[in-house]
Amino acid sequence: MDSRYFFWNETSKPKTLKAHIDRALRSLFKAAAVQGAHAHRFRHTLATELLGRGASFEEVADILGNSPEIVRKHYGKWSMARQNRIGDLMQQVYFETPAVKPSKARVQ
């Protein structure tokens, strides 16, 4: 059976799927000796990494199942790479010579 989901065949209840995933992750975290790990902790990492690599708030929201407003509020300000990108853009606007000079508009 083809499914639109990677880890779910759409025949079991979502609650059952979550229980299986939680159990598998606990086992993985234990084997990796990651203390205090839980799936939600890695959600923040994923969001900030995606934003830092240029993903839009809408794209990250789609991945996380949130709204773009929630992503902007909770994850956007914490992405150092995103903040650096914004700083670089501001630097280009105010301190670098533009590659192409805009033509003067004629007012009639």
Buried (B, 14 or more C-beta within 10 A) or exposed (E): EEEEEEEBEEEEEEEEBEEEEEEEBEEEBEEEEEEEBEEEEBBBEEBBBBBBEEBEBEBBBEBBEBEBEBBBEBBBEEBEBBBEBEEEEEEEEEEEEEEEEEEEEEEE
